[in-house]
Amino acid sequence: MSSPGPSQTGVPQRRRRSMTGPFILIVVGVIFLLGNMHLISWGRLGVWFAHYWPLLLILWGVLKLVEHYRAKREGLSAPGIGAGGVFLLIFLIVAGLTASQMARVDWDEVGNHIDIGDGHDIPFFGSSFNFDDQPPLSQALPAGGSVKIVNERGAVNVNVSNDDQIRVTYDKKIRAENQEDANKWNEQTKPQISVSGNQVTINANTRGAGDHGVTADLNISIPRKAALTIASQRGDVNVMGRDGALEISNQRGEVNVDDVNGDVTLNMDRSSVRASQISGDVSISGRSNDVTLTDVKGAARLSGEFMESVKLSKIGKSVKFNSSRTDMEFGKLEGDLDLDSGDLRANGLSGPLRLTTRSKDVTLAGVSGDVRVQDENSAVEIQLKSPGNVQVDNRHGDITVGVPEKVGFKVDARTRGGEVQADFPDIKVNNSDEQGTATGTVGNGAIRLVLNSEHGTISIRKGSIEGPEIAAPPRPPKSPKVPGPANPPQPEEN
């Protein structure tokens, strides 16, 4: 007679002990040992974990399957996960997801943004090693030649050379865990000068050692008549003195341009612009923070999104401004213009002026020529300096127009849910509960005022309205500096 099995005798079946936990501990221990022995950097280990941590879950599952089938073959109960195993799995998943998200952050850039003084370092970012005694580079500019500068990480400062030579000096900062790595990456990231035809290319070569924290500030002297193109990221650009076309593409920096006898083209990505004394046209496109243009003899064209403010002063030819919120065009600007998220203030505009915006108070003083304004949810004030036809359409906001006493005009003003006020006795005003109107002719009726408002007051005044006092923005010299945080809070667009 055969002996009864475990289920027949009621004796608990023996459970095979799990080796998954000890195996995982051995793997983790080996990894920490390699890190402590500096055979693998902690930064590299972190990158590997952020990308490949699901392999630990796969390995865990494979080991549990092997244990299950071995226990079944031996007639034993398969080992369970247990409370400790559940806790370890949860910890591994949470840590892995967190590491994956952190791996998307440019920690080299964050480390470069943290300024805690010389001689202090943050272990997570490595130590900072400066290389400021680099041999200069030089290259003769070919006849009729142009120059292109490329720098993915660092400032670019361009001045005028006194001969036909291009001269490059540079300061470099490298974040590394030790001096040996910093020296190696320094040798691999030497700036390069190449010549193709009549174009000279200067490359900061900050990626020559791969994706490491290498920043190079370039100081370059170039003959004044050479056309110049600059492509820069994560650094400021300063250009002083050019007799040729200038084109700059910049990300997350400040661009300062002064004394250029030629056209200036700027392609911005979360950058700021200051430009003055430009004899040609200025074109700005992309996504800019604050923009300041002063003393431009040509036209100014601005297209894109402008997150902080736009200041214009003394623009000799037409101005065109286009964003998702504001569309503006006028003949020239003898005074100043200040535009931010809530206001547009200007004086000395010459028309024809066309402006379409919303939720922005508009104050225009000393306007010459025709004017066409559309706005909503804000007030519009216009003071005419010389005759010009005016048409203003405003919803949920007041309209005020100041007309010089000797200027003749015809008026057709209507407001629904508001009233009309006029300082001229020849204008017939009629205000009722539902709407207000004003019609009539003053003097020779040389110009025409067409004013339409919903739920706002229309005022037609004699003489001038108190105009905005907008001082020309100062332009102090700008020194190179580390760009701001990678993801600063974004203000409302203009």
The 8 nearest C-alpha neighbors of each residue, nearest first, counted from 0:
[[1, 2, 3, 4, 7, 8, 5, 6],
 [2, 0, 3, 4, 7, 8, 5, 6],
 [1, 3, 0, 4, 7, 8, 5, 6],
 [2, 4, 7, 8, 1, 5, 6, 0],
 [5, 3, 7, 6, 8, 2, 9, 10],
 [4, 6, 8, 7, 10, 9, 12, 11],
 [5, 7, 9, 4, 8, 10, 11, 3],
 [6, 8, 4, 5, 3, 9, 10, 2],
 [7, 9, 5, 10, 6, 3, 4, 11],
 [8, 10, 6, 7, 5, 11, 4, 12],
 [9, 11, 5, 8, 12, 6, 7, 4],
 [12, 10, 9, 13, 5, 6, 8, 14],
 [11, 13, 5, 10, 14, 75, 76, 6],
 [12, 14, 75, 11, 76, 15, 74, 10],
 [15, 13, 76, 75, 78, 77, 16, 12],
 [16, 14, 78, 77, 76, 70, 75, 17],
 [15, 17, 78, 14, 18, 77, 66, 79],
 [18, 16, 78, 19, 15, 20, 66, 79],
 [17, 19, 21, 20, 22, 16, 66, 62],
 [20, 18, 22, 17, 21, 62, 23, 59],
 [19, 21, 23, 22, 18, 24, 17, 84],
 [20, 22, 24, 23, 18, 19, 25, 17],
 [23, 21, 25, 19, 24, 20, 18, 26],
 [24, 22, 26, 20, 25, 21, 19, 27],
 [25, 23, 21, 27, 22, 26, 28, 20],
 [24, 26, 28, 22, 23, 27, 29, 21],
 [27, 25, 23, 29, 24, 28, 30, 22],
 [28, 26, 24, 30, 29, 25, 23, 31],
 [27, 29, 25, 31, 30, 26, 24, 32],
 [28, 30, 32, 26, 27, 31, 25, 33],
 [29, 31, 27, 33, 32, 28, 26, 34],
 [30, 32, 34, 28, 33, 29, 35, 27],
 [33, 31, 29, 35, 34, 30, 28, 36],
 [32, 34, 36, 30, 38, 31, 35, 39],
 [33, 35, 31, 37, 39, 32, 36, 41],
 [36, 34, 32, 37, 33, 31, 38, 39],
 [35, 37, 33, 34, 38, 32, 39, 31],
 [38, 36, 34, 39, 35, 40, 33, 41],
 [37, 39, 33, 36, 34, 40, 35, 32],
 [40, 38, 37, 34, 33, 41, 43, 44],
 [41, 39, 43, 42, 37, 34, 44, 38],
 [42, 40, 44, 43, 34, 45, 39, 37],
 [41, 43, 45, 40, 44, 46, 123, 124],
 [42, 44, 46, 40, 45, 41, 47, 39],
 [45, 43, 41, 47, 42, 46, 48, 40],
 [44, 46, 42, 48, 43, 47, 49, 41],
 [45, 47, 43, 49, 44, 48, 42, 50],
 [48, 46, 44, 50, 45, 49, 51, 43],
 [47, 49, 52, 45, 51, 50, 46, 44],
 [50, 48, 99, 98, 46, 47, 51, 45],
 [49, 51, 47, 48, 52, 46, 99, 53],
 [50, 52, 48, 53, 54, 47, 49, 55],
 [51, 53, 48, 54, 55, 95, 50, 49],
 [54, 52, 56, 55, 51, 57, 95, 50],
 [55, 53, 57, 52, 56, 51, 58, 59],
 [56, 54, 58, 53, 57, 52, 59, 51],
 [57, 55, 59, 53, 54, 58, 60, 52],
 [56, 58, 54, 60, 55, 59, 61, 53],
 [59, 57, 55, 61, 56, 60, 54, 62],
 [58, 60, 56, 62, 57, 61, 55, 63],
 [61, 59, 57, 63, 58, 62, 56, 64],
 [60, 62, 58, 64, 63, 59, 57, 65],
 [63, 61, 65, 59, 64, 60, 19, 66],
 [62, 64, 66, 60, 65, 61, 67, 59],
 [65, 63, 67, 61, 66, 62, 60, 68],
 [64, 66, 62, 68, 67, 63, 69, 61],
 [65, 67, 63, 69, 64, 68, 70, 62],
 [68, 66, 77, 64, 70, 65, 69, 63],
 [69, 67, 71, 65, 70, 66, 72, 64],
 [70, 68, 72, 66, 71, 67, 65, 73],
 [71, 69, 75, 73, 77, 67, 68, 72],
 [70, 72, 68, 74, 69, 73, 75, 67],
 [71, 73, 69, 70, 74, 68, 75, 67],
 [74, 72, 70, 71, 75, 69, 68, 76],
 [73, 75, 71, 72, 70, 76, 69, 12],
 [76, 74, 70, 73, 14, 71, 13, 15],
 [75, 77, 14, 70, 15, 78, 13, 12],
 [76, 78, 67, 70, 15, 14, 75, 79],
 [79, 77, 17, 15, 16, 14, 76, 80],
 [80, 78, 81, 77, 17, 63, 84, 76],
 [79, 81, 84, 85, 78, 82, 83, 17],
 [82, 80, 84, 83, 79, 85, 78, 86],
 [81, 83, 85, 84, 86, 80, 87, 79],
 [84, 82, 86, 85, 81, 87, 80, 88],
 [83, 85, 87, 80, 81, 86, 82, 88],
 [86, 84, 82, 88, 87, 83, 89, 81],
 [85, 87, 83, 89, 84, 88, 90, 82],
 [88, 86, 84, 90, 85, 89, 91, 83],
 [89, 87, 91, 85, 90, 86, 84, 92],
 [88, 90, 86, 92, 91, 87, 93, 85],
 [89, 91, 87, 93, 88, 92, 94, 86],
 [90, 92, 88, 94, 89, 93, 95, 87],
 [91, 93, 95, 89, 94, 90, 96, 88],
 [94, 92, 90, 96, 95, 91, 97, 89],
 [95, 93, 97, 91, 92, 96, 90, 98],
 [94, 96, 92, 98, 97, 93, 52, 91],
 [95, 97, 99, 93, 98, 94, 92, 100],
 [98, 96, 94, 100, 95, 99, 93, 101],
 [97, 99, 49, 101, 95, 100, 96, 102],
 [100, 98, 49, 96, 102, 97, 101, 95],
 [99, 101, 97, 102, 98, 103, 96, 104],
 [102, 100, 98, 103, 104, 99, 97, 49],
 [101, 103, 99, 100, 104, 98, 49, 46],
 [102, 104, 101, 100, 105, 99, 106, 98],
 [105, 103, 102, 101, 106, 100, 109, 108],
 [106, 104, 108, 107, 109, 103, 102, 485],
 [105, 107, 109, 108, 104, 110, 124, 102],
 [108, 106, 212, 110, 105, 109, 111, 124],
 [107, 109, 111, 106, 110, 105, 112, 212],
 [110, 108, 106, 112, 111, 107, 105, 113],
 [109, 111, 107, 108, 112, 113, 124, 106],
 [110, 112, 108, 109, 113, 107, 114, 481],
 [113, 111, 109, 110, 114, 108, 481, 484],
 [114, 112, 110, 111, 115, 109, 108, 481],
 [113, 115, 116, 112, 111, 110, 117, 481],
 [116, 114, 113, 119, 117, 120, 118, 121],
 [117, 115, 114, 119, 118, 120, 113, 127],
 [118, 116, 119, 115, 120, 114, 127, 128],
 [117, 119, 116, 120, 127, 115, 126, 128],
 [120, 118, 117, 116, 115, 121, 126, 127],
 [121, 119, 126, 122, 118, 127, 125, 115],
 [120, 122, 123, 124, 125, 126, 119, 110],
 [123, 121, 125, 124, 120, 126, 176, 119],
 [122, 124, 121, 125, 42, 41, 110, 120],
 [125, 123, 122, 121, 110, 126, 107, 106],
 [126, 124, 176, 122, 175, 174, 123, 121],
 [125, 127, 120, 174, 175, 176, 128, 124],
 [126, 128, 174, 173, 129, 175, 172, 125],
 [129, 127, 173, 172, 174, 126, 181, 130],
 [130, 128, 172, 171, 131, 173, 127, 170],
 [129, 131, 171, 132, 170, 172, 128, 133],
 [130, 132, 170, 133, 129, 171, 169, 172],
 [133, 131, 130, 134, 170, 169, 129, 171],
 [132, 134, 131, 135, 169, 130, 170, 168],
 [133, 135, 132, 136, 168, 169, 167, 131],
 [136, 134, 168, 167, 133, 137, 166, 169],
 [135, 137, 167, 166, 168, 134, 138, 192],
 [138, 136, 166, 165, 167, 164, 135, 139],
 [137, 139, 165, 164, 140, 166, 136, 192],
 [140, 138, 164, 165, 163, 141, 137, 166],
 [139, 141, 163, 164, 144, 138, 165, 142],
 [142, 140, 144, 197, 143, 139, 198, 145],
 [141, 143, 144, 140, 197, 163, 145, 139],
 [144, 142, 141, 197, 145, 225, 140, 224],
 [143, 145, 197, 141, 142, 198, 140, 225],
 [146, 144, 226, 198, 225, 227, 199, 197],
 [145, 147, 199, 227, 198, 200, 226, 228],
 [146, 148, 228, 200, 229, 227, 201, 199],
 [147, 149, 229, 201, 200, 202, 230, 228],
 [150, 148, 202, 230, 231, 229, 203, 201],
 [149, 151, 231, 203, 152, 202, 230, 153],
 [152, 150, 232, 231, 205, 149, 153, 233],
 [153, 151, 214, 233, 232, 150, 234, 215],
 [152, 154, 234, 216, 215, 214, 233, 150],
 [153, 155, 234, 216, 235, 236, 217, 479],
 [154, 156, 236, 217, 216, 218, 237, 235],
 [157, 155, 237, 218, 236, 238, 219, 217],
 [158, 156, 238, 219, 220, 237, 218, 239],
 [157, 159, 220, 239, 238, 219, 221, 240],
 [158, 160, 220, 221, 223, 222, 240, 161],
 [161, 159, 220, 221, 222, 162, 158, 164],
 [160, 162, 159, 222, 163, 164, 221, 223],
 [163, 161, 164, 160, 222, 165, 221, 159],
 [164, 162, 222, 140, 139, 165, 161, 160],
 [165, 163, 139, 162, 138, 140, 166, 137],
 [164, 166, 221, 138, 137, 220, 139, 140],
 [167, 165, 137, 220, 219, 136, 164, 138],
 [168, 166, 219, 136, 135, 218, 137, 169],
 [169, 167, 135, 218, 217, 219, 136, 166],
 [168, 170, 217, 216, 218, 215, 171, 167],
 [171, 169, 131, 216, 215, 130, 217, 172],
 [170, 172, 215, 130, 214, 129, 131, 216],
 [173, 171, 129, 214, 128, 213, 130, 215],
 [174, 172, 213, 128, 212, 127, 181, 175],
 [175, 173, 127, 212, 126, 125, 128, 213],
 [174, 176, 125, 126, 177, 181, 180, 173],
 [175, 177, 125, 126, 180, 174, 178, 181],
 [178, 176, 179, 175, 180, 181, 126, 125],
 [177, 179, 181, 180, 182, 176, 175, 128],
 [178, 180, 182, 181, 177, 183, 176, 175],
 [179, 181, 183, 182, 178, 177, 184, 175],
 [180, 182, 178, 184, 179, 183, 175, 185],
 [183, 181, 185, 179, 180, 184, 178, 186],
 [182, 184, 180, 186, 185, 181, 179, 187],
 [185, 183, 187, 181, 186, 208, 182, 188],
 [184, 186, 182, 188, 183, 187, 181, 189],
 [185, 187, 183, 184, 188, 189, 182, 208],
 [186, 188, 184, 208, 185, 207, 189, 183],
 [189, 187, 207, 185, 204, 205, 186, 208],
 [188, 190, 187, 186, 204, 191, 185, 203],
 [191, 189, 203, 204, 202, 188, 192, 201],
 [190, 192, 202, 201, 189, 203, 193, 204],
 [193, 191, 201, 200, 202, 194, 199, 190],
 [192, 194, 200, 199, 191, 201, 195, 202],
 [195, 193, 199, 198, 200, 196, 192, 197],
 [196, 194, 198, 197, 199, 193, 200, 141],
 [197, 195, 198, 194, 199, 141, 144, 145],
 [196, 198, 144, 141, 195, 145, 199, 143],
 [199, 197, 145, 195, 144, 196, 146, 194],
 [198, 200, 194, 146, 193, 147, 145, 195],
 [201, 199, 147, 193, 192, 146, 148, 194],
 [200, 202, 192, 148, 191, 147, 149, 203],
 [201, 203, 149, 191, 204, 190, 148, 150],
 [202, 204, 190, 150, 205, 149, 191, 215],
 [205, 203, 190, 202, 188, 207, 206, 189],
 [204, 206, 188, 207, 203, 213, 214, 152],
 [207, 205, 209, 204, 208, 210, 188, 211],
 [206, 208, 188, 204, 187, 205, 209, 189],
 [209, 207, 187, 206, 184, 188, 211, 210],
 [210, 208, 206, 207, 211, 205, 184, 187],
 [209, 211, 206, 208, 212, 213, 207, 205],
 [210, 212, 209, 213, 208, 107, 206, 174],
 [211, 213, 107, 174, 173, 214, 210, 108],
 [212, 214, 173, 205, 211, 172, 174, 215],
 [215, 213, 153, 152, 172, 171, 173, 205],
 [214, 216, 171, 153, 170, 217, 152, 169],
 [215, 217, 154, 153, 170, 169, 155, 171],
 [218, 216, 169, 155, 168, 154, 156, 219],
 [219, 217, 156, 168, 167, 169, 157, 155],
 [218, 220, 167, 157, 166, 156, 217, 158],
 [221, 219, 160, 158, 159, 166, 165, 157],
 [220, 222, 165, 160, 159, 223, 158, 219],
 [223, 221, 160, 159, 163, 224, 225, 162],
 [222, 224, 241, 159, 242, 225, 221, 240],
 [225, 223, 242, 243, 222, 241, 226, 143],
 [226, 224, 145, 223, 222, 243, 144, 227],
 [225, 227, 145, 243, 244, 245, 146, 224],
 [226, 228, 146, 245, 147, 145, 225, 246],
 [227, 229, 147, 246, 247, 245, 148, 146],
 [230, 228, 247, 148, 147, 149, 248, 231],
 [231, 229, 248, 149, 247, 249, 148, 150],
 [232, 230, 249, 150, 151, 149, 248, 229],
 [231, 233, 250, 151, 249, 152, 234, 150],
 [234, 232, 251, 152, 252, 250, 153, 482],
 [233, 235, 154, 153, 252, 232, 482, 152],
 [234, 236, 252, 253, 154, 479, 254, 155],
 [235, 237, 254, 155, 154, 156, 255, 253],
 [236, 238, 255, 156, 254, 256, 157, 155],
 [239, 237, 157, 256, 156, 158, 255, 257],
 [240, 238, 257, 158, 258, 256, 157, 237],
 [239, 241, 258, 259, 159, 257, 158, 223],
 [242, 240, 259, 223, 243, 260, 224, 258],
 [243, 241, 224, 260, 223, 259, 261, 225],
 [244, 242, 226, 261, 224, 241, 225, 260],
 [243, 245, 261, 262, 226, 263, 227, 246],
 [246, 244, 263, 227, 228, 226, 264, 262],
 [245, 247, 264, 228, 263, 265, 229, 227],
 [248, 246, 229, 265, 228, 230, 266, 264],
 [249, 247, 266, 230, 267, 265, 231, 229],
 [248, 250, 231, 267, 232, 230, 268, 247],
 [251, 249, 268, 232, 252, 270, 233, 269],
 [252, 250, 270, 269, 233, 482, 268, 232],
 [251, 253, 235, 270, 234, 482, 250, 233],
 [254, 252, 235, 271, 270, 272, 236, 255],
 [253, 255, 236, 272, 235, 237, 271, 273],
 [254, 256, 237, 273, 274, 272, 236, 238],
 [257, 255, 274, 238, 237, 239, 273, 275],
 [256, 258, 275, 239, 274, 276, 259, 240],
 [259, 257, 240, 276, 277, 239, 241, 275],
 [258, 260, 241, 277, 240, 261, 242, 257],
 [261, 259, 242, 278, 243, 241, 277, 279],
 [262, 260, 279, 243, 244, 259, 278, 242],
 [261, 263, 279, 280, 244, 281, 245, 264],
 [264, 262, 281, 245, 246, 244, 280, 282],
 [265, 263, 246, 282, 281, 283, 245, 247],
 [264, 266, 283, 247, 246, 248, 282, 267],
 [267, 265, 248, 284, 285, 283, 247, 249],
 [268, 266, 285, 249, 286, 270, 287, 248],
 [267, 269, 250, 286, 270, 285, 287, 249],
 [270, 268, 287, 251, 286, 288, 250, 267],
 [269, 271, 251, 252, 287, 268, 288, 267],
 [270, 272, 253, 288, 289, 287, 290, 254],
 [273, 271, 290, 254, 253, 255, 291, 289],
 [272, 274, 291, 255, 290, 292, 254, 256],
 [275, 273, 256, 292, 257, 255, 291, 293],
 [276, 274, 293, 257, 294, 277, 292, 256],
 [277, 275, 258, 294, 295, 257, 278, 259],
 [276, 278, 295, 259, 279, 275, 258, 260],
 [277, 279, 296, 260, 261, 295, 297, 259],
 [280, 278, 262, 261, 297, 277, 296, 260],
 [279, 281, 297, 298, 262, 299, 263, 282],
 [280, 282, 263, 299, 264, 262, 300, 298],
 [283, 281, 300, 264, 301, 299, 265, 263],
 [284, 282, 265, 301, 266, 264, 300, 302],
 [283, 285, 302, 266, 303, 301, 267, 265],
 [286, 284, 303, 267, 266, 268, 287, 304],
 [285, 287, 268, 304, 269, 267, 303, 305],
 [288, 286, 305, 269, 270, 271, 267, 268],
 [287, 289, 306, 271, 307, 270, 305, 269],
 [290, 288, 308, 307, 271, 309, 287, 272],
 [289, 291, 272, 309, 271, 273, 310, 308],
 [292, 290, 310, 273, 311, 309, 272, 274],
 [293, 291, 311, 274, 275, 273, 312, 310],
 [292, 294, 275, 312, 295, 311, 313, 274],
 [295, 293, 276, 313, 275, 314, 312, 296],
 [294, 296, 277, 314, 297, 276, 293, 278],
 [297, 295, 315, 278, 314, 279, 277, 294],
 [298, 296, 280, 279, 316, 315, 295, 278],
 [297, 299, 316, 280, 317, 318, 281, 315],
 [298, 300, 318, 281, 280, 282, 319, 317],
 [301, 299, 282, 319, 318, 320, 283, 281],
 [302, 300, 320, 283, 284, 282, 319, 321],
 [301, 303, 321, 284, 320, 322, 283, 300],
 [304, 302, 285, 322, 284, 286, 321, 305],
 [303, 305, 286, 322, 287, 306, 492, 285],
 [306, 304, 287, 288, 493, 492, 307, 286],
 [305, 307, 492, 288, 490, 491, 493, 287],
 [308, 306, 289, 288, 305, 339, 490, 492],
 [309, 307, 339, 289, 338, 290, 310, 306],
 [308, 310, 290, 338, 289, 337, 291, 339],
 [311, 309, 337, 291, 336, 290, 292, 338],
 [312, 310, 292, 336, 335, 291, 293, 337],
 [311, 313, 335, 293, 334, 314, 292, 471],
 [314, 312, 333, 294, 332, 334, 293, 315],
 [313, 315, 295, 332, 316, 331, 296, 312],
 [316, 314, 296, 297, 331, 295, 313, 332],
 [317, 315, 298, 331, 297, 314, 330, 318],
 [316, 318, 330, 331, 298, 329, 299, 319],
 [317, 319, 299, 329, 328, 298, 300, 331],
 [320, 318, 328, 300, 327, 301, 299, 317],
 [319, 321, 301, 327, 326, 302, 300, 328],
 [320, 322, 326, 302, 325, 301, 327, 303],
 [323, 321, 303, 325, 324, 304, 302, 326],
 [322, 324, 325, 304, 321, 303, 493, 326],
 [325, 323, 322, 356, 493, 357, 326, 492],
 [326, 324, 356, 322, 355, 321, 323, 327],
 [325, 327, 321, 355, 320, 354, 322, 356],
 [328, 326, 354, 320, 353, 319, 355, 321],
 [327, 329, 319, 353, 318, 352, 320, 354],
 [330, 328, 352, 350, 351, 318, 317, 331],
 [329, 331, 317, 350, 349, 351, 316, 318],
 [332, 330, 316, 317, 349, 315, 314, 329],
 [333, 331, 348, 314, 313, 334, 347, 349],
 [332, 334, 313, 347, 348, 314, 331, 335],
 [335, 333, 347, 346, 332, 313, 312, 348],
 [336, 334, 312, 345, 311, 346, 469, 313],
 [335, 337, 345, 311, 310, 344, 312, 338],
 [338, 336, 310, 344, 343, 309, 345, 311],
 [337, 339, 343, 309, 308, 342, 310, 344],
 [340, 338, 308, 342, 341, 493, 307, 309],
 [339, 341, 493, 492, 491, 342, 338, 307],
 [342, 340, 359, 339, 360, 358, 343, 493],
 [343, 341, 360, 359, 339, 338, 361, 340],
 [342, 344, 338, 361, 337, 360, 362, 339],
 [345, 343, 362, 337, 336, 363, 361, 342],
 [346, 344, 336, 363, 335, 337, 364, 362],
 [345, 347, 364, 334, 365, 335, 348, 363],
 [346, 348, 334, 365, 333, 332, 366, 364],
 [349, 347, 332, 366, 346, 331, 367, 333],
 [350, 348, 367, 330, 331, 366, 368, 332],
 [351, 349, 352, 368, 330, 329, 369, 367],
 [350, 352, 369, 329, 368, 330, 370, 349],
 [353, 351, 329, 350, 370, 328, 371, 369],
 [352, 354, 371, 328, 327, 372, 370, 329],
 [355, 353, 327, 372, 326, 371, 373, 352],
 [356, 354, 373, 326, 325, 372, 374, 327],
 [355, 357, 325, 374, 324, 373, 326, 354],
 [358, 356, 374, 375, 359, 324, 376, 355],
 [359, 357, 376, 377, 375, 341, 360, 374],
 [358, 360, 341, 342, 357, 377, 361, 343],
 [361, 359, 342, 378, 377, 379, 343, 341],
 [360, 362, 379, 343, 344, 342, 380, 359],
 [361, 363, 380, 344, 381, 379, 343, 345],
 [364, 362, 381, 345, 346, 344, 380, 382],
 [365, 363, 346, 382, 466, 366, 381, 345],
 [364, 366, 384, 347, 346, 383, 382, 348],
 [365, 367, 383, 348, 384, 364, 347, 349],
 [368, 366, 349, 385, 384, 350, 383, 348],
 [369, 367, 387, 350, 351, 349, 386, 370],
 [368, 370, 387, 388, 351, 350, 389, 352],
 [369, 371, 389, 352, 351, 353, 388, 390],
 [370, 372, 353, 390, 391, 389, 352, 354],
 [373, 371, 354, 391, 355, 353, 392, 390],
 [372, 374, 355, 392, 393, 391, 354, 356],
 [375, 373, 393, 357, 356, 355, 392, 372],
 [374, 376, 394, 357, 393, 377, 358, 395],
 [375, 377, 395, 358, 396, 394, 357, 374],
 [378, 376, 396, 360, 358, 375, 359, 395],
 [377, 379, 397, 396, 360, 398, 361, 380],
 [378, 380, 361, 398, 360, 362, 397, 399],
 [381, 379, 399, 362, 400, 398, 361, 363],
 [382, 380, 363, 400, 364, 362, 401, 399],
 [381, 383, 401, 364, 365, 400, 464, 463],
 [384, 382, 366, 402, 365, 385, 401, 367],
 [383, 385, 365, 366, 367, 382, 403, 386],
 [384, 386, 367, 383, 387, 368, 366, 403],
 [387, 385, 368, 446, 406, 367, 384, 383],
 [388, 386, 368, 369, 446, 389, 367, 385],
 [387, 389, 369, 447, 446, 448, 370, 390],
 [390, 388, 370, 448, 369, 371, 449, 447],
 [389, 391, 449, 371, 450, 448, 370, 372],
 [390, 392, 372, 450, 373, 371, 451, 393],
 [393, 391, 451, 373, 452, 450, 372, 374],
 [392, 394, 452, 374, 375, 373, 396, 451],
 [395, 393, 375, 453, 396, 452, 376, 374],
 [394, 396, 376, 454, 453, 455, 375, 393],
 [395, 397, 377, 455, 378, 376, 394, 393],
 [398, 396, 455, 456, 378, 457, 379, 399],
 [399, 397, 457, 379, 380, 378, 458, 456],
 [398, 400, 458, 380, 457, 459, 379, 381],
 [401, 399, 381, 459, 382, 380, 460, 458],
 [400, 402, 382, 460, 463, 461, 464, 462],
 [401, 403, 462, 461, 383, 460, 404, 382],
 [404, 402, 462, 406, 405, 461, 463, 401],
 [405, 403, 462, 406, 461, 402, 407, 463],
 [406, 404, 403, 407, 442, 402, 462, 441],
 [405, 407, 403, 404, 408, 386, 402, 442],
 [408, 406, 442, 444, 443, 441, 445, 405],
 [444, 409, 407, 446, 445, 441, 447, 440],
 [410, 408, 440, 447, 444, 439, 448, 441],
 [409, 411, 448, 438, 439, 447, 449, 412],
 [410, 412, 438, 449, 437, 448, 450, 413],
 [413, 411, 450, 437, 436, 449, 451, 410],
 [414, 412, 436, 451, 435, 450, 452, 437],
 [413, 415, 452, 435, 453, 434, 417, 451],
 [416, 414, 434, 453, 417, 454, 433, 452],
 [415, 417, 454, 434, 433, 453, 414, 455],
 [418, 416, 455, 454, 456, 415, 414, 434],
 [419, 417, 435, 456, 430, 414, 457, 434],
 [418, 420, 457, 435, 456, 458, 436, 437],
 [419, 421, 458, 457, 459, 418, 422, 428],
 [422, 420, 459, 423, 458, 460, 419, 426],
 [421, 423, 460, 461, 459, 424, 420, 458],
 [422, 424, 425, 421, 426, 461, 441, 460],
 [425, 423, 426, 422, 427, 421, 441, 428],
 [426, 424, 423, 441, 439, 427, 440, 438],
 [427, 425, 439, 424, 438, 423, 428, 437],
 [426, 428, 438, 437, 439, 425, 429, 424],
 [429, 427, 437, 436, 426, 430, 419, 438],
 [428, 430, 436, 435, 437, 431, 427, 419],
 [431, 429, 435, 418, 434, 436, 428, 419],
 [432, 430, 434, 433, 435, 429, 418, 436],
 [431, 433, 434, 430, 416, 435, 417, 418],
 [434, 432, 416, 431, 415, 435, 417, 430],
 [435, 433, 415, 416, 431, 414, 417, 432],
 [434, 436, 430, 418, 414, 419, 429, 413],
 [437, 435, 413, 429, 412, 428, 419, 430],
 [436, 438, 428, 412, 427, 411, 429, 426],
 [439, 437, 411, 410, 427, 426, 412, 436],
 [438, 440, 426, 410, 409, 427, 425, 441],
 [439, 441, 409, 444, 408, 425, 410, 442],
 [440, 442, 407, 408, 444, 425, 409, 443],
 [443, 441, 407, 444, 440, 408, 406, 405],
 [442, 444, 407, 445, 441, 408, 440, 406],
 [408, 445, 443, 407, 409, 442, 440, 446],
 [446, 444, 408, 407, 443, 447, 409, 406],
 [447, 445, 408, 388, 444, 387, 409, 386],
 [446, 448, 409, 388, 408, 410, 389, 449],
 [449, 447, 410, 389, 390, 409, 388, 411],
 [448, 450, 390, 411, 412, 410, 389, 447],
 [451, 449, 412, 391, 390, 392, 448, 413],
 [452, 450, 392, 413, 414, 412, 391, 393],
 [453, 451, 414, 393, 394, 455, 392, 413],
 [452, 454, 394, 415, 414, 395, 455, 416],
 [455, 453, 416, 395, 417, 415, 452, 396],
 [454, 456, 397, 396, 417, 453, 395, 452],
 [455, 457, 397, 418, 417, 419, 398, 458],
 [456, 458, 419, 398, 399, 397, 420, 418],
 [457, 459, 399, 420, 421, 419, 398, 460],
 [460, 458, 421, 400, 399, 401, 420, 422],
 [461, 459, 401, 422, 421, 400, 458, 402],
 [462, 460, 402, 401, 404, 403, 422, 463],
 [461, 463, 403, 402, 404, 401, 460, 464],
 [464, 462, 401, 382, 465, 461, 403, 402],
 [463, 465, 466, 401, 382, 462, 364, 460],
 [464, 466, 463, 467, 364, 382, 468, 401],
 [467, 465, 364, 464, 468, 363, 346, 362],
 [468, 466, 469, 344, 465, 345, 364, 346],
 [467, 469, 470, 466, 346, 345, 344, 335],
 [470, 468, 467, 335, 471, 336, 337, 345],
 [469, 471, 472, 468, 335, 473, 312, 334],
 [470, 472, 312, 473, 469, 335, 293, 311],
 [473, 471, 470, 474, 310, 291, 293, 312],
 [474, 472, 475, 471, 470, 293, 291, 476],
 [473, 475, 472, 476, 273, 275, 477, 274],
 [474, 476, 473, 477, 478, 472, 273, 255],
 [477, 475, 474, 478, 255, 237, 473, 257],
 [476, 478, 475, 479, 255, 237, 474, 480],
 [477, 479, 480, 476, 237, 235, 156, 236],
 [480, 478, 235, 154, 477, 481, 234, 236],
 [479, 481, 482, 478, 235, 234, 154, 477],
 [480, 482, 112, 234, 483, 479, 111, 235],
 [483, 481, 252, 234, 233, 251, 480, 484],
 [484, 482, 485, 481, 112, 251, 487, 252],
 [483, 485, 486, 487, 112, 482, 109, 108],
 [484, 486, 487, 483, 109, 108, 251, 105],
 [485, 487, 484, 488, 489, 483, 269, 251],
 [488, 486, 484, 489, 485, 483, 490, 269],
 [489, 487, 490, 486, 484, 485, 491, 306],
 [488, 490, 487, 491, 306, 486, 492, 307],
 [491, 489, 306, 492, 488, 307, 340, 288],
 [492, 490, 306, 340, 493, 489, 307, 305],
 [491, 493, 306, 305, 340, 304, 490, 307],
 [492, 340, 305, 339, 324, 306, 491, 325]]
